């Protein structure tokens, strides 16, 4: 017999679904941007906006997000060569170094 979910549990599940969809949408937008970019122009503007014009608390949150992505790429590498190929091998290898260097680091919410 399935347990009926409370209204707060349903709201939480809906919020989670919307957050996952928003994350996926942002990744697709970033994919589109890097797929059609003049690398120097786009990356310079992106990095300048991110590091000089974004609120410092948000910079911390973004760095935490990027670190989480590096950890996920590193874990792909831990699974072995069948889980990545030459197109993202350098990303996986660098991510493992970053993960290992940041092993005892913590980026608190400030």
Backbone as CSV, one residue per row, in Angstrom:
resi,resn,N_x,N_y,N_z,CA_x,CA_y,CA_z,C_x,C_y,C_z
1,UNK,0.843,-1.182,0.000,0.000,0.000,0.000,0.892,1.250,0.000
2,UNK,0.629,2.145,-0.916,1.428,3.363,-1.029,0.942,4.416,-0.040
3,UNK,1.920,5.098,0.558,1.608,6.180,1.490,1.233,7.421,0.690
4,UNK,0.161,8.051,1.071,-0.252,9.293,0.420,0.641,10.426,0.912
5,UNK,1.117,11.248,-0.019,2.008,12.341,0.320,1.228,13.525,0.868
6,UNK,1.843,14.182,1.836,1.218,15.378,2.394,1.352,16.530,1.403
7,UNK,0.622,17.588,1.645,0.687,18.755,0.773,2.083,19.369,0.772
8,UNK,2.749,19.419,1.914,4.105,19.988,1.962,5.090,19.091,1.209
9,UNK,4.913,17.778,1.274,5.778,16.864,0.518,5.560,17.031,-0.983
10,UNK,4.318,17.212,-1.383,4.016,17.438,-2.796,4.623,18.757,-3.284
11,UNK,4.520,19.807,-2.459,5.120,21.095,-2.816,6.631,20.968,-2.943
12,UNK,7.232,20.223,-2.023,8.680,20.014,-2.063,9.095,19.259,-3.326
13,UNK,8.358,18.229,-3.685,8.650,17.475,-4.904,8.503,18.363,-6.145
14,UNK,7.492,19.204,-6.150,7.278,20.113,-7.276,8.404,21.141,-7.366
15,UNK,8.834,21.660,-6.228,9.950,22.610,-6.192,11.222,21.938,-6.715
16,UNK,11.461,20.704,-6.287,12.635,19.956,-6.758,12.588,19.752,-8.274
17,UNK,11.412,19.394,-8.792,11.255,19.185,-10.230,11.552,20.467,-10.991
18,UNK,11.020,21.579,-10.508,11.245,22.863,-11.171,12.726,23.250,-11.121
19,UNK,13.383,22.994,-9.983,14.810,23.304,-9.862,15.645,22.464,-10.825
20,UNK,15.329,21.171,-10.946,16.052,20.311,-11.896,15.858,20.813,-13.325
21,UNK,14.628,21.175,-13.667,14.343,21.693,-15.007,15.092,23.000,-15.262
22,UNK,15.144,23.873,-14.261,15.859,25.145,-14.410,17.351,24.882,-14.614
23,UNK,17.913,23.959,-13.850,19.326,23.607,-14.016,19.612,23.074,-15.408
24,UNK,18.744,22.196,-15.894,18.918,21.638,-17.238,18.811,22.731,-18.300
25,UNK,17.871,23.668,-18.131,17.704,24.763,-19.088,18.953,25.650,-19.131
26,UNK,19.513,25.954,-17.974,20.708,26.799,-17.917,21.886,26.103,-18.591
27,UNK,22.016,24.791,-18.380,23.095,24.050,-19.044,22.911,24.094,-20.561
28,UNK,21.688,23.922,-21.044,21.441,23.991,-22.492,21.803,25.376,-23.034
29,UNK,21.488,26.432,-22.279,21.841,27.782,-22.718,23.355,27.959,-22.762
30,UNK,24.058,27.428,-21.769,25.517,27.504,-21.754,26.101,26.686,-22.904
31,UNK,25.533,25.514,-23.159,25.977,24.702,-24.308,25.843,25.490,-25.603
32,UNK,24.690,26.131,-25.795,24.475,26.929,-27.004,25.504,28.045,-27.100
33,UNK,25.789,28.684,-25.981,26.741,29.800,-25.986,28.143,29.326,-26.345
34,UNK,28.603,28.247,-25.746,29.974,27.799,-26.027,30.075,27.097,-27.373
35,UNK,28.972,26.617,-27.909,28.990,25.949,-29.203,29.090,26.952,-30.348
36,UNK,28.634,28.173,-30.126,28.620,29.192,-31.186,29.541,30.364,-30.892
37,UNK,30.486,30.183,-30.017,31.217,31.348,-29.545,32.531,31.567,-30.271
38,UNK,32.946,32.831,-30.263,34.329,33.189,-30.523,34.958,33.057,-29.144
39,UNK,35.752,32.049,-28.952,36.198,31.666,-27.619,36.714,32.843,-26.798
40,UNK,37.585,33.650,-27.361,38.177,34.727,-26.578,37.144,35.768,-26.178
41,UNK,36.328,36.191,-27.116,35.352,37.246,-26.834,34.335,36.770,-25.801
42,UNK,33.747,35.606,-26.030,32.737,35.091,-25.105,33.348,34.835,-23.738
43,UNK,34.453,34.091,-23.698,35.008,33.712,-22.398,35.497,34.927,-21.621
44,UNK,36.048,35.915,-22.307,36.491,37.131,-21.611,35.311,37.848,-20.971
45,UNK,34.226,38.010,-21.730,33.034,38.656,-21.183,32.418,37.852,-20.049
46,UNK,32.361,36.550,-20.223,31.800,35.668,-19.198,32.606,35.771,-17.910
47,UNK,33.920,35.619,-18.030,34.784,35.638,-16.845,34.773,37.007,-16.175
48,UNK,34.801,38.068,-16.960,34.764,39.414,-16.369,33.460,39.628,-15.600
49,UNK,32.340,39.265,-16.198,31.046,39.418,-15.524,31.020,38.591,-14.240
50,UNK,31.479,37.363,-14.343,31.431,36.449,-13.205,32.326,36.906,-12.058
51,UNK,33.537,37.346,-12.375,34.505,37.643,-11.315,34.510,39.090,-10.854
52,UNK,34.017,40.001,-11.676,34.101,41.424,-11.321,32.757,42.090,-11.090
53,UNK,31.693,41.515,-11.631,30.404,42.190,-11.560,29.326,41.387,-10.845
54,UNK,29.658,40.173,-10.476,28.705,39.334,-9.762,28.906,39.519,-8.261
55,UNK,27.819,39.573,-7.514,27.881,39.733,-6.062,28.788,38.658,-5.471
56,UNK,29.582,39.029,-4.490,30.594,38.117,-3.956,29.997,36.876,-3.298
57,UNK,28.857,36.999,-2.678,28.201,35.806,-2.128,27.803,34.871,-3.256
58,UNK,27.310,35.444,-4.350,26.934,34.626,-5.499,28.162,33.999,-6.152
59,UNK,29.291,34.713,-6.149,30.527,34.128,-6.655,30.879,32.866,-5.869
60,UNK,30.711,32.923,-4.561,30.979,31.759,-3.711,30.045,30.608,-4.078
61,UNK,28.770,30.913,-4.274,27.797,29.879,-4.646,28.143,29.270,-6.007
62,UNK,28.558,30.117,-6.949,28.916,29.635,-8.286,30.172,28.775,-8.215
63,UNK,31.149,29.194,-7.424,32.366,28.391,-7.267,32.023,27.027,-6.673
64,UNK,31.101,26.994,-5.724,30.667,25.725,-5.134,30.033,24.838,-6.198
65,UNK,29.232,25.447,-7.071,28.604,24.714,-8.175,29.663,24.174,-9.141
66,UNK,30.626,25.009,-9.513,31.689,24.566,-10.421,32.491,23.424,-9.784
67,UNK,32.792,23.550,-8.499,33.538,22.491,-7.821,32.749,21.182,-7.831
68,UNK,31.456,21.283,-7.640,30.607,20.091,-7.689,30.679,19.438,-9.072
69,UNK,30.722,20.251,-10.125,30.853,19.716,-11.481,32.209,19.026,-11.652
70,UNK,33.273,19.638,-11.129,34.590,19.010,-11.228,34.629,17.676,-10.486
71,UNK,34.008,17.615,-9.330,33.950,16.358,-8.581,33.202,15.298,-9.392
72,UNK,32.110,15.678,-10.037,31.350,14.725,-10.850,32.184,14.237,-12.036
73,UNK,32.917,15.141,-12.711,33.798,14.710,-13.803,34.889,13.792,-13.275
74,UNK,35.441,14.110,-12.110,36.482,13.267,-11.516,35.952,11.866,-11.244
75,UNK,34.732,11.778,-10.762,34.132,10.475,-10.478,33.913,9.675,-11.756
76,UNK,33.629,10.349,-12.859,33.547,9.661,-14.150,34.898,9.019,-14.457
77,UNK,35.967,9.763,-14.206,37.309,9.225,-14.426,37.621,8.057,-13.509
78,UNK,37.105,8.095,-12.289,37.335,7.001,-11.342,36.716,5.697,-11.836
79,UNK,35.670,5.800,-12.642,34.979,4.608,-13.154,35.789,3.913,-14.238
80,UNK,36.741,4.625,-14.833,37.584,4.012,-15.845,37.394,4.611,-17.221
81,UNK,38.281,4.220,-18.129,38.335,4.830,-19.454,37.095,4.609,-20.294
82,UNK,36.310,3.617,-20.032,35.107,3.392,-20.817,34.019,4.419,-20.570
83,UNK,34.210,5.267,-19.567,33.183,6.246,-19.202,33.466,7.647,-19.742
84,UNK,34.598,7.798,-20.422,34.932,9.059,-21.092,35.763,8.712,-22.314
85,UNK,35.967,9.676,-23.188,36.774,9.426,-24.379,37.685,10.620,-24.642
86,UNK,38.335,10.626,-25.787,39.312,11.671,-26.083,38.711,13.072,-26.087
87,UNK,37.404,13.188,-26.331,36.780,14.506,-26.387,36.732,15.174,-25.019
88,UNK,36.615,14.392,-23.941,36.564,15.006,-22.609,37.601,14.423,-21.652
89,UNK,38.576,13.690,-22.180,39.602,13.088,-21.329,40.368,14.126,-20.515
90,UNK,40.757,15.211,-21.143,41.514,16.234,-20.415,40.676,16.883,-19.322
91,UNK,39.386,17.065,-19.576,38.491,17.593,-18.550,38.442,16.651,-17.360
92,UNK,38.296,15.371,-17.625,38.214,14.364,-16.558,39.510,14.324,-15.760
93,UNK,40.646,14.310,-16.453,41.946,14.240,-15.764,42.201,15.496,-14.930
94,UNK,41.912,16.660,-15.482,42.079,17.900,-14.726,41.115,17.936,-13.543
95,UNK,39.900,17.479,-13.749,38.918,17.455,-12.661,39.396,16.586,-11.509
96,UNK,40.065,15.479,-11.809,40.590,14.634,-10.740,41.654,15.378,-9.939
97,UNK,42.506,16.138,-10.621,43.534,16.920,-9.918,42.888,18.011,-9.056
98,UNK,41.886,18.690,-9.612,41.198,19.744,-8.857,40.510,19.147,-7.637
99,UNK,39.801,18.036,-7.842,39.115,17.381,-6.715,40.114,17.002,-5.630
100,UNK,41.227,16.410,-6.031,42.223,15.986,-5.048,42.842,17.179,-4.324
101,UNK,43.089,18.269,-5.044,43.661,19.466,-4.424,42.673,20.137,-3.477
102,UNK,41.378,20.014,-3.781,40.347,20.672,-2.975,39.715,19.732,-1.950
103,UNK,40.294,18.559,-1.780,39.710,17.517,-0.932,39.313,18.010,0.457
104,UNK,40.139,18.826,1.074,39.850,19.287,2.429,39.328,20.722,2.451
105,UNK,38.881,21.195,1.310,38.373,22.562,1.214,36.859,22.568,1.391
106,UNK,36.381,23.715,1.821,34.948,23.896,1.999,34.599,25.311,1.601
107,UNK,33.581,25.464,0.806,33.117,26.788,0.390,31.782,27.045,1.091
108,UNK,31.812,27.703,2.248,30.575,27.886,3.011,29.623,28.876,2.346
109,UNK,28.371,28.731,2.667,27.377,29.723,2.268,27.559,30.923,3.161
110,UNK,27.854,32.075,2.564,28.106,33.292,3.354,27.120,34.380,2.987
